Amino acid sequence: MSQTDESLITATIEGYVLAMSTGAEEGLRAAFHPRASIIGNFQGAVEWLSVDAYVGEVMVAGLPPNTSPNWTVASLDLRAMQPL
């Protein structure tokens, strides 16, 4: 992985974290491919959401904005990635 790849990935993650922390709808959408599925565990149940459904849930959650979230990228491993 090149330094440019790492910088681009880190910038995307930072944009996502800031969008989540401030409720910025466009920033959330920008972090995902339009046909992405967001899969996770919420309150003990598996959720499988489209980008629209995920962004909708984040927006209605009404969490107080945090303009200084504490986050870090611990490691990146792209060996399993396939080109689109």
Rosetta constraint file for C-alpha pairs under 8 A:
AtomPair CA 1 CA 5 HARMONIC 6.15 0.50
AtomPair CA 1 CA 6 HARMONIC 6.88 0.50
AtomPair CA 1 CA 78 HARMONIC 7.39 0.50
AtomPair CA 2 CA 6 HARMONIC 6.38 0.50
AtomPair CA 3 CA 7 HARMONIC 6.07 0.50
AtomPair CA 4 CA 8 HARMONIC 6.15 0.50
AtomPair CA 5 CA 9 HARMONIC 6.17 0.50
AtomPair CA 6 CA 10 HARMONIC 6.03 0.50
AtomPair CA 6 CA 76 HARMONIC 7.82 0.50
AtomPair CA 7 CA 11 HARMONIC 6.04 0.50
AtomPair CA 8 CA 12 HARMONIC 6.25 0.50
AtomPair CA 9 CA 13 HARMONIC 6.26 0.50
AtomPair CA 10 CA 14 HARMONIC 6.06 0.50
AtomPair CA 10 CA 73 HARMONIC 7.32 0.50
AtomPair CA 11 CA 15 HARMONIC 6.15 0.50
AtomPair CA 12 CA 16 HARMONIC 6.24 0.50
AtomPair CA 12 CA 31 HARMONIC 6.03 0.50
AtomPair CA 13 CA 17 HARMONIC 6.13 0.50
AtomPair CA 13 CA 31 HARMONIC 7.37 0.50
AtomPair CA 14 CA 18 HARMONIC 6.10 0.50
AtomPair CA 15 CA 19 HARMONIC 6.01 0.50
AtomPair CA 15 CA 27 HARMONIC 6.34 0.50
AtomPair CA 15 CA 28 HARMONIC 7.75 0.50
AtomPair CA 15 CA 31 HARMONIC 6.95 0.50
AtomPair CA 16 CA 20 HARMONIC 6.06 0.50
AtomPair CA 16 CA 27 HARMONIC 6.36 0.50
AtomPair CA 16 CA 28 HARMONIC 5.67 0.50
AtomPair CA 16 CA 30 HARMONIC 7.90 0.50
AtomPair CA 16 CA 31 HARMONIC 5.58 0.50
AtomPair CA 17 CA 21 HARMONIC 6.03 0.50
AtomPair CA 17 CA 69 HARMONIC 7.44 0.50
AtomPair CA 17 CA 71 HARMONIC 7.91 0.50
AtomPair CA 18 CA 22 HARMONIC 6.06 0.50
AtomPair CA 18 CA 24 HARMONIC 7.87 0.50
AtomPair CA 18 CA 27 HARMONIC 7.91 0.50
AtomPair CA 18 CA 67 HARMONIC 6.91 0.50
AtomPair CA 18 CA 68 HARMONIC 7.93 0.50
AtomPair CA 18 CA 69 HARMONIC 7.10 0.50
AtomPair CA 19 CA 23 HARMONIC 5.49 0.50
AtomPair CA 19 CA 24 HARMONIC 4.59 0.50
AtomPair CA 19 CA 25 HARMONIC 6.93 0.50
AtomPair CA 19 CA 26 HARMONIC 7.89 0.50
AtomPair CA 19 CA 27 HARMONIC 5.08 0.50
AtomPair CA 19 CA 28 HARMONIC 5.48 0.50
AtomPair CA 20 CA 24 HARMONIC 6.76 0.50
AtomPair CA 20 CA 28 HARMONIC 6.72 0.50
AtomPair CA 20 CA 58 HARMONIC 7.48 0.50
AtomPair CA 21 CA 65 HARMONIC 5.59 0.50
AtomPair CA 21 CA 66 HARMONIC 5.05 0.50
AtomPair CA 21 CA 67 HARMONIC 6.55 0.50
AtomPair CA 21 CA 69 HARMONIC 6.66 0.50
AtomPair CA 22 CA 64 HARMONIC 7.44 0.50
AtomPair CA 22 CA 65 HARMONIC 4.30 0.50
AtomPair CA 22 CA 66 HARMONIC 5.67 0.50
AtomPair CA 22 CA 67 HARMONIC 6.28 0.50
AtomPair CA 23 CA 58 HARMONIC 7.04 0.50
AtomPair CA 23 CA 59 HARMONIC 6.17 0.50
AtomPair CA 23 CA 62 HARMONIC 7.84 0.50
AtomPair CA 23 CA 63 HARMONIC 7.61 0.50
AtomPair CA 23 CA 65 HARMONIC 6.72 0.50
AtomPair CA 24 CA 28 HARMONIC 6.38 0.50
AtomPair CA 25 CA 29 HARMONIC 6.35 0.50
AtomPair CA 25 CA 55 HARMONIC 6.64 0.50
AtomPair CA 25 CA 59 HARMONIC 7.13 0.50
AtomPair CA 26 CA 30 HARMONIC 6.08 0.50
AtomPair CA 27 CA 31 HARMONIC 6.50 0.50
AtomPair CA 28 CA 32 HARMONIC 7.26 0.50
AtomPair CA 28 CA 55 HARMONIC 6.69 0.50
AtomPair CA 29 CA 33 HARMONIC 7.89 0.50
AtomPair CA 29 CA 34 HARMONIC 7.50 0.50
AtomPair CA 29 CA 51 HARMONIC 6.96 0.50
AtomPair CA 29 CA 55 HARMONIC 7.19 0.50
AtomPair CA 32 CA 36 HARMONIC 6.20 0.50
AtomPair CA 32 CA 51 HARMONIC 7.19 0.50
AtomPair CA 34 CA 51 HARMONIC 6.51 0.50
AtomPair CA 35 CA 50 HARMONIC 7.07 0.50
AtomPair CA 35 CA 51 HARMONIC 7.03 0.50
AtomPair CA 36 CA 50 HARMONIC 6.34 0.50
AtomPair CA 36 CA 51 HARMONIC 6.18 0.50
AtomPair CA 37 CA 48 HARMONIC 6.44 0.50
AtomPair CA 37 CA 49 HARMONIC 5.52 0.50
AtomPair CA 37 CA 50 HARMONIC 4.91 0.50
AtomPair CA 37 CA 51 HARMONIC 6.42 0.50
AtomPair CA 38 CA 47 HARMONIC 7.72 0.50
AtomPair CA 38 CA 48 HARMONIC 5.77 0.50
AtomPair CA 38 CA 49 HARMONIC 5.11 0.50
AtomPair CA 38 CA 50 HARMONIC 6.23 0.50
AtomPair CA 38 CA 51 HARMONIC 6.78 0.50
AtomPair CA 38 CA 54 HARMONIC 6.99 0.50
AtomPair CA 39 CA 46 HARMONIC 7.23 0.50
AtomPair CA 39 CA 47 HARMONIC 5.55 0.50
AtomPair CA 39 CA 48 HARMONIC 4.52 0.50
AtomPair CA 39 CA 49 HARMONIC 6.39 0.50
AtomPair CA 40 CA 46 HARMONIC 5.71 0.50
AtomPair CA 40 CA 47 HARMONIC 5.32 0.50
AtomPair CA 40 CA 48 HARMONIC 6.77 0.50
AtomPair CA 41 CA 45 HARMONIC 5.37 0.50
AtomPair CA 41 CA 46 HARMONIC 4.48 0.50
AtomPair CA 41 CA 47 HARMONIC 5.86 0.50
AtomPair CA 42 CA 46 HARMONIC 6.41 0.50
AtomPair CA 42 CA 47 HARMONIC 6.73 0.50
AtomPair CA 49 CA 53 HARMONIC 5.66 0.50
AtomPair CA 49 CA 54 HARMONIC 5.69 0.50
AtomPair CA 50 CA 54 HARMONIC 6.07 0.50
AtomPair CA 51 CA 55 HARMONIC 6.00 0.50
AtomPair CA 52 CA 56 HARMONIC 6.00 0.50
AtomPair CA 53 CA 57 HARMONIC 6.23 0.50
AtomPair CA 54 CA 58 HARMONIC 6.32 0.50
AtomPair CA 55 CA 59 HARMONIC 6.09 0.50
AtomPair CA 56 CA 60 HARMONIC 6.27 0.50
AtomPair CA 57 CA 61 HARMONIC 6.11 0.50
AtomPair CA 58 CA 62 HARMONIC 7.44 0.50
